[in-house]
Each structure stands twice: as C-alpha cells, then as structure tokens.
C-alpha cells in the first residue's frame, strides 16, 4: 500500500494541521467552532428544518427532483 493511499494517515495529518493552526490549544479551536456556529446559525436552522435533509433546498422550489439517497429509491 502506498503512503498516499492511507486514509488514516491523511486524517492524522489533517488533524495535526488543524491543531497547529490553533496552537495545539483545544480551547481556541472550540471558540472558533462556536464563532462559526453563530456565523452560520441561519443555514444550520434551515438544514435542520428540511424534512428530507436535502443539501439542495432550491432544487425542490425550482421544480427539480432532489438527489436520491442510497437505498432510498
């Protein structure tokens, strides 16, 4: 297996970069996430209110079909 084909290594590398970005301080990272939550609260609420959790809410209003989910036919 090639090192580039190792998804676990990719995830660890990404997590380390995120940790570095916040000076390895989980409190700073949590504050960032809380700010992003506040910034995108309207979008979060809209998503939560969607009956089928479609990521394309405009597809229904434009008369197009929402994307199918696996096993959902």
Beta strands, then each sheet from edge to edge (+ up, - down):
end
